[in-house]
Amino acid sequence: MDQKMNVYIWDMDETLILLKSLLNGTYAEAFNGSKDIKRGIEIGKMWEKYILQVCDDYFFYEQIENYNMPCLDALNEYDDGLDLSDYDFSKDGFGPPYDDLNKRKLAYRHRIIAHKYEQGLQNILDQETMKLWSDLYDFTDSYTDGWLSSARLFLEQCSQGNKVTNHFVASPTDVAESTNREFQNVNILVTSGSLIPSLVKCMLFRLDDLITHGNVYSSWEAGKPQCFSWIEERFRGPNVQFCVIGDGWEECEAAQTMQWPFVKIDLRPGSSHRFPGLTLKTVGHYFSVVYGNPNKQNDED
């Protein structure tokens, strides 16, 4: 079986979501006076407050803030599979020194965090808080002219890339052989933020059903080049293609080092490299520039 795969590697802030540019006013400034800068800053501060609140209340952030890992699976070898249903995380003495015993305690916390991520916010927050979050999301989406919802829709389209037109287009032959050949596209998040707040952001910005917790990487300590190397090693194959989508210099340079296409997100209104605006056709062009277009030789009928 030949498996064709596009691996989309996403930055978070100012790409899939807007936060820093709301807080510092750069998003609104790009509109030359038609956006209320103060309102954007207020929205950003509300997000910042609630993200930290959820991190601290439900994801052990106060305990593990100083023990940032590149991904939740980083300490799997230390997890002995202990039943944690009656485990008291407030009394297990987790903390320095960072030895094998405490790595096991951190691995336990990571396991619980992964489970909560899989459950979704609706199983964590009460209805009143869920409504506050939903209203804030809708208000932010309105203020940003649909950036959040269109980014989420685009992520969904990437996840279903075998059904939509992108670089690995299914030719008539491919469609006929769809029962024998698997097409799979994967969304990976590599963010310079620390891991736990990044996972919480995924949940709060409604991305957790499209990006699994195992596909969220924090480059806080390791750097994006190292994270990209791990991802290449994880997904490497003859029919696998990578594409990086983000707004920053670090992911751009790392993509160039890996010889992967890089799509630079542009906050300015009217740009085709923003949300709404970015399309699979545009991203497919970047794939073609780097990888060529194998579909040309397969065009039939």
C-alpha positions as CSV (number, residue, x, y, z in Angstrom):
1,M,0.0,0.0,0.0
2,D,1.3,3.4,-1.0
3,Q,0.5,6.1,1.6
4,K,0.6,9.7,0.4
5,M,0.7,12.3,3.1
6,N,1.0,16.0,3.5
7,V,2.3,17.1,6.9
8,Y,1.2,20.7,7.7
9,I,3.4,22.2,10.4
10,W,1.7,25.2,11.9
11,D,2.8,28.1,14.1
12,M,0.1,29.2,16.6
13,D,0.1,32.9,17.5
14,E,-0.7,35.2,14.6
15,T,-1.3,32.2,12.4
16,L,-4.0,29.9,13.6
17,I,-5.0,32.3,16.3
18,L,-4.6,36.0,17.1
19,L,-3.4,37.0,20.6
20,K,0.0,38.8,20.6
21,S,-1.1,41.1,17.8
22,L,-4.3,42.0,19.7
23,L,-2.4,42.7,22.9
24,N,0.2,45.0,21.3
25,G,-2.2,46.6,18.8
26,T,-0.4,45.5,15.6
27,Y,-3.5,43.7,14.3
28,A,-5.7,46.7,14.5
29,E,-3.0,49.1,13.3
30,A,-2.8,47.3,10.0
31,F,-6.4,48.6,9.3
32,N,-5.3,52.3,9.4
33,G,-7.9,53.4,11.9
34,S,-10.9,51.3,10.9
35,K,-10.3,48.9,13.9
36,D,-10.6,50.0,17.5
37,I,-7.1,49.3,18.9
38,K,-8.2,49.6,22.5
39,R,-11.0,47.1,22.0
40,G,-8.5,44.6,20.5
41,I,-6.2,45.0,23.5
42,E,-9.1,44.4,25.8
43,I,-10.0,41.2,23.9
44,G,-6.4,40.0,24.1
45,K,-6.2,40.7,27.9
46,M,-9.4,38.7,28.4
47,W,-8.0,35.7,26.5
48,E,-4.7,36.0,28.4
49,K,-6.5,36.0,31.8
50,Y,-8.7,33.0,31.0
51,I,-5.9,31.0,29.4
52,L,-3.8,31.2,32.6
53,Q,-6.9,30.5,34.7
54,V,-7.7,27.3,32.9
55,C,-4.0,26.3,32.9
56,D,-3.8,26.8,36.7
57,D,-7.1,25.4,37.7
58,Y,-7.2,22.2,35.5
59,F,-3.8,21.6,34.0
60,F,-1.3,21.7,36.9
61,Y,0.4,24.8,35.4
62,E,1.5,26.3,38.7
63,Q,3.2,23.0,39.6
64,I,4.9,22.3,36.3
65,E,5.5,25.7,34.8
66,N,9.2,25.4,35.3
67,Y,9.4,21.9,33.8
68,N,8.4,22.6,30.2
69,M,8.7,19.6,27.9
70,P,8.6,19.7,24.0
71,C,5.6,17.4,24.0
72,L,3.4,15.4,26.3
73,D,5.0,12.1,25.2
74,A,8.5,13.3,26.2
75,L,8.4,11.4,29.5
76,N,6.4,8.3,28.5
77,E,9.3,6.0,29.5
78,Y,9.0,7.2,33.1
79,D,5.2,6.5,33.3
80,D,4.7,3.1,34.9
81,G,1.0,3.0,34.2
82,L,-0.2,3.5,37.7
83,D,-3.9,3.9,38.2
84,L,-4.3,7.6,38.9
85,S,-8.1,7.6,39.7
86,D,-7.4,8.1,43.4
87,Y,-4.0,9.7,43.1
88,D,-3.5,13.0,45.1
89,F,-1.5,15.3,43.0
90,S,-1.4,17.9,45.7
91,K,0.4,15.6,48.1
92,D,2.9,13.6,46.1
93,G,5.8,15.9,46.7
94,F,6.5,16.8,43.1
95,G,9.3,19.3,42.7
96,P,13.1,19.6,42.7
97,P,15.3,17.7,42.3
98,Y,14.5,16.8,38.7
99,D,15.4,13.1,39.2
100,D,13.7,10.0,37.9
101,L,11.2,9.9,40.7
102,N,10.0,13.4,39.9
103,K,10.1,12.7,36.2
104,R,7.6,9.9,36.9
105,K,5.4,12.3,38.8
106,L,5.5,14.8,35.9
107,A,4.7,12.0,33.4
108,Y,1.6,11.2,35.5
109,R,0.5,14.9,35.2
110,H,1.1,14.7,31.4
111,R,-1.1,11.6,31.2
112,I,-3.9,13.4,33.0
113,I,-3.5,16.5,30.8
114,A,-3.6,14.3,27.7
115,H,-6.8,12.7,28.9
116,K,-8.5,16.0,29.7
117,Y,-7.5,17.3,26.2
118,E,-9.1,14.2,24.6
119,Q,-12.3,14.8,26.7
120,G,-12.7,18.4,25.6
121,L,-13.6,21.6,27.5
122,Q,-17.2,20.6,27.8
123,N,-16.2,17.9,30.2
124,I,-14.0,20.2,32.3
125,L,-15.8,23.6,32.5
126,D,-19.3,24.3,33.8
127,Q,-22.0,25.6,31.5
128,E,-21.7,29.2,32.6
129,T,-18.0,29.3,32.0
130,M,-18.5,27.5,28.6
131,K,-20.9,30.2,27.6
132,L,-18.4,32.9,28.6
133,W,-15.7,31.2,26.5
134,S,-18.1,30.8,23.5
135,D,-19.2,34.4,23.6
136,L,-15.6,35.6,23.8
137,Y,-14.7,33.4,20.8
138,D,-17.6,34.7,18.8
139,F,-16.8,38.3,19.8
140,T,-13.1,37.9,18.8
141,D,-14.1,36.2,15.6
142,S,-16.4,39.1,14.7
143,Y,-13.7,41.7,15.6
144,T,-11.1,39.9,13.4
145,D,-13.5,39.5,10.5
146,G,-13.7,35.7,10.9
147,W,-10.0,35.0,11.4
148,L,-10.6,32.3,14.0
149,S,-13.4,30.5,12.2
150,S,-11.8,30.6,8.8
151,A,-8.4,29.4,10.2
152,R,-10.3,26.5,11.8
153,L,-12.1,25.7,8.5
154,F,-8.8,25.8,6.6
155,L,-7.3,23.4,9.2
156,E,-10.2,21.1,8.7
157,Q,-9.7,21.2,4.9
158,C,-6.1,20.3,5.3
159,S,-7.1,17.4,7.5
160,Q,-9.3,16.2,4.7
161,G,-6.8,16.9,2.0
162,N,-7.5,13.7,0.2
163,K,-11.0,15.0,-0.5
164,V,-10.1,18.5,-1.6
165,T,-7.8,19.9,-4.3
166,N,-4.3,20.3,-3.0
167,H,-0.9,19.1,-4.1
168,F,-1.6,15.5,-3.7
169,V,-4.7,15.6,-5.9
170,A,-6.5,12.4,-6.3
171,S,-6.5,11.6,-10.0
172,P,-9.3,9.4,-11.5
173,T,-7.1,6.4,-11.1
174,D,-6.4,7.2,-7.5
175,V,-10.2,7.6,-6.8
176,A,-10.8,4.2,-8.4
177,E,-8.1,2.7,-6.2
178,S,-9.2,4.5,-3.0
179,T,-10.0,1.3,-1.2
180,N,-6.4,0.1,-1.7
181,R,-4.5,3.3,-1.3
182,E,-4.5,5.5,1.8
183,F,-4.3,9.2,1.7
184,Q,-3.6,10.9,5.0
185,N,-2.8,14.5,5.9
186,V,-1.6,15.6,9.3
187,N,-1.7,18.9,11.2
188,I,1.2,19.5,13.6
189,L,1.5,22.5,15.8
190,V,5.0,23.8,16.7
191,T,4.8,26.8,18.9
192,S,7.4,28.9,20.7
193,G,5.1,29.1,23.7
194,S,5.4,26.7,26.6
195,L,3.5,23.4,26.2
196,I,0.6,23.5,28.7
197,P,-0.7,27.0,27.7
198,S,-0.4,26.0,24.1
199,L,-2.5,22.9,24.6
200,V,-5.1,25.0,26.5
201,K,-5.1,27.5,23.6
202,C,-5.9,24.7,21.2
203,M,-8.9,23.8,23.3
204,L,-10.1,27.3,23.9
205,F,-9.7,28.3,20.2
206,R,-11.6,25.1,19.1
207,L,-8.6,23.4,17.4
208,D,-8.4,20.3,19.7
209,D,-10.5,18.1,17.4
210,L,-8.2,18.9,14.5
211,I,-4.8,18.8,16.3
212,T,-4.3,15.9,18.6
213,H,-2.3,16.4,21.9
214,G,0.4,14.2,20.5
215,N,0.9,16.6,17.6
216,V,1.5,19.7,19.7
217,Y,5.2,20.6,20.2
218,S,6.7,23.4,22.2
219,S,10.0,24.8,20.8
220,W,10.5,26.9,24.0
221,E,13.8,25.2,24.8
222,A,14.6,22.9,21.9
223,G,14.0,25.5,19.1
224,K,12.0,25.0,16.0
225,P,14.9,23.4,13.9
226,Q,15.1,20.6,16.5
227,C,11.3,20.1,16.6
228,F,11.2,20.0,12.8
229,S,13.9,17.3,12.8
230,W,11.9,15.2,15.2
231,I,8.8,15.6,13.0
232,E,10.7,14.6,9.9
233,E,12.1,11.6,11.6
234,R,8.6,10.7,12.8
235,F,6.8,11.0,9.5
236,R,9.6,10.4,7.0
237,G,8.7,8.4,3.9
238,P,8.9,8.3,0.1
239,N,5.4,9.8,-0.3
240,V,5.5,12.3,2.5
241,Q,5.7,16.1,2.0
242,F,6.1,18.8,4.6
243,C,4.9,22.4,4.6
244,V,5.4,25.0,7.3
245,I,2.8,27.8,7.8
246,G,3.6,30.7,10.2
247,D,4.4,34.3,10.6
248,G,7.9,34.3,12.1
249,W,11.5,34.3,11.1
250,E,12.4,31.2,13.2
251,E,10.0,28.8,11.5
252,C,11.0,30.4,8.1
253,E,14.7,29.7,8.7
254,A,14.0,26.3,10.0
255,A,11.8,25.4,7.0
256,Q,14.6,26.6,4.7
257,T,17.1,24.5,6.5
258,M,14.8,21.4,6.0
259,Q,14.2,22.4,2.4
260,W,10.4,22.5,3.1
261,P,8.0,25.0,1.6
262,F,7.1,27.9,3.9
263,V,3.9,30.0,3.7
264,K,4.3,33.3,5.5
265,I,1.1,34.6,7.1
266,D,0.5,38.3,6.7
267,L,-1.9,40.2,9.1
268,R,-2.5,43.0,6.6
269,P,-6.1,43.2,5.2
270,G,-6.3,42.3,1.5
271,S,-3.4,39.8,1.7
272,S,-4.1,36.3,0.3
273,H,-1.8,34.9,3.0
274,R,-4.1,35.5,6.0
275,F,-7.4,34.3,7.3
276,P,-9.8,34.6,5.7
277,G,-7.9,34.5,2.4
278,L,-5.5,31.6,2.4
279,T,-6.6,28.7,0.2
280,L,-5.5,25.1,-0.5
281,K,-4.7,26.1,-4.0
282,T,-2.2,28.7,-2.8
283,V,-0.6,26.2,-0.4
284,G,-0.6,23.6,-3.2
285,H,1.5,26.1,-5.2
286,Y,4.1,26.1,-2.5
287,F,4.2,22.4,-2.4
288,S,4.6,22.3,-6.2
289,V,7.6,24.7,-6.2
290,V,9.5,22.5,-3.8
291,Y,8.3,19.0,-4.6
292,G,7.2,19.4,-8.3
293,N,3.8,18.3,-9.4
294,P,3.6,14.5,-9.8
295,N,-0.1,14.7,-10.9
296,K,0.9,15.9,-14.3
297,Q,2.2,12.5,-15.3
298,N,-0.9,10.9,-13.9
299,D,-3.5,13.1,-15.6
300,E,-6.0,10.8,-17.3
301,D,-9.4,11.2,-18.9
